[in-house]
Amino acid sequence: MAEWMFDGRGKASLILDGNKVRDSRGQVVGWINGSNVYSLNGNHIGWFEGGVIYDSDNSALAFTRNRTGSLPSVPGIGGTPGMPGFSGTPGRPGFSGTPGKPGRGGWSRHNAETYFA
């Protein structure tokens, strides 16, 4: 079941849809494979642990409402928009290797809505 993910300001920014990450318009923008997050073309761009997406610097980018993963602080969560219609799922690419994971940072300097672009 798909669910909204919230950024460091508590804004609904991404949608977690099984092993897919979708933008707020329902387009697939990335993949989750185990604890790794990949771009549409298969490049490693972060980690996924306990309902939290961490960017390539291991800083929190977005989280689900019922996350168990670590956050630097918990923002107030804004209203949740309705789910958009979902586009078709593109073919999964081959995934690149996984780099070493840096120490955990604070909130990501990246915008969750544009990080996967």
C-alpha positions as CSV (number, residue, x, y, z in Angstrom):
1,M,0.0,0.0,0.0
2,A,1.4,3.4,-1.0
3,E,2.0,6.0,1.7
4,W,3.2,9.6,1.8
5,M,6.7,10.5,3.0
6,F,7.4,13.8,4.7
7,D,10.4,16.1,4.4
8,G,12.3,17.9,7.2
9,R,9.6,20.6,7.3
10,G,6.8,18.0,7.6
11,K,5.5,18.5,4.1
12,A,4.2,15.5,2.1
13,S,6.8,15.3,-0.6
14,L,7.3,11.7,-1.9
15,I,5.3,8.5,-2.0
16,L,6.6,5.2,-0.9
17,D,4.9,2.5,-3.1
18,G,6.4,-0.9,-2.3
19,N,9.9,-0.9,-3.7
20,K,9.3,2.3,-5.7
21,V,9.6,6.0,-4.8
22,R,7.1,8.3,-6.5
23,D,6.9,12.0,-6.7
24,S,3.8,14.0,-5.7
25,R,2.3,13.5,-9.2
26,G,2.6,9.7,-9.0
27,Q,5.6,9.3,-11.3
28,V,8.2,6.7,-10.4
29,V,11.4,8.6,-9.5
30,G,13.5,6.0,-7.8
31,W,13.9,2.4,-6.5
32,I,14.4,0.8,-3.1
33,N,16.4,-2.5,-3.1
34,G,16.9,-3.8,0.4
35,S,18.3,-0.9,2.4
36,N,19.6,1.0,-0.7
37,V,18.0,3.7,-2.7
38,Y,18.6,4.1,-6.4
39,S,17.8,6.7,-9.1
40,L,15.7,5.7,-12.1
41,N,18.8,4.8,-14.0
42,G,20.2,2.6,-11.3
43,N,22.7,4.8,-9.6
44,H,23.0,4.5,-5.8
45,I,21.8,7.7,-4.2
46,G,21.0,6.8,-0.6
47,W,19.8,4.4,2.0
48,F,16.4,3.3,3.3
49,E,16.0,2.2,6.9
50,G,12.9,2.0,9.1
51,G,10.7,4.1,6.9
52,V,13.4,6.9,6.4
53,I,15.2,7.7,3.2
54,Y,18.7,9.0,3.8
55,D,20.6,10.8,1.1
56,S,24.1,10.1,-0.3
57,D,25.6,11.9,2.8
58,N,23.4,9.7,5.1
59,S,21.3,12.7,6.1
60,A,17.5,12.3,6.6
61,L,15.7,13.3,3.4
62,A,12.1,12.0,3.9
63,F,10.2,9.7,6.3
64,T,6.9,7.8,6.6
65,R,4.4,8.7,9.4
66,N,5.1,5.4,11.2
67,R,8.8,5.3,10.8
68,T,11.1,3.5,13.2
69,G,14.3,4.9,11.7
70,S,16.3,7.7,13.3
71,L,15.6,11.4,12.6
72,P,17.6,14.4,13.8
73,S,14.4,16.0,14.9
74,V,10.7,15.3,14.3
75,P,8.8,18.1,12.5
76,G,5.1,18.7,12.8
77,I,3.4,16.8,9.9
78,G,1.2,19.0,7.7
79,G,-2.0,17.8,6.0
80,T,-1.8,14.8,3.8
81,P,-3.0,15.4,0.2
82,G,-5.0,12.8,-1.6
83,M,-3.1,10.1,-3.6
84,P,-2.5,11.1,-7.2
85,G,-3.2,8.6,-10.0
86,F,-0.1,6.5,-10.5
87,S,1.8,6.3,-13.8
88,G,2.9,2.9,-15.2
89,T,6.1,1.4,-13.7
90,P,9.2,1.6,-15.8
91,G,11.5,-1.3,-16.2
92,R,14.0,-1.7,-13.3
93,P,17.6,-1.0,-14.3
94,G,20.6,-2.9,-13.1
95,F,21.7,-1.3,-9.9
96,S,25.2,0.1,-9.3
97,G,27.4,-1.0,-6.5
98,T,26.8,0.3,-2.9
99,P,29.4,2.8,-1.6
100,G,30.5,2.9,2.0
101,K,28.0,4.5,4.3
102,P,29.2,7.7,6.0
103,G,28.2,8.6,9.6
104,R,24.7,9.8,10.0
105,G,24.1,13.5,9.5
106,G,21.2,15.8,10.4
107,W,18.5,16.8,7.9
108,S,19.5,16.6,4.3
109,R,20.6,19.8,2.5
110,H,18.6,18.5,-0.6
111,N,15.0,19.1,-1.4
112,A,13.1,15.8,-1.2
113,E,10.9,16.8,-4.1
114,T,13.8,17.4,-6.5
115,Y,16.4,15.0,-5.1
116,F,15.5,12.1,-7.5
117,A,15.4,14.4,-10.6
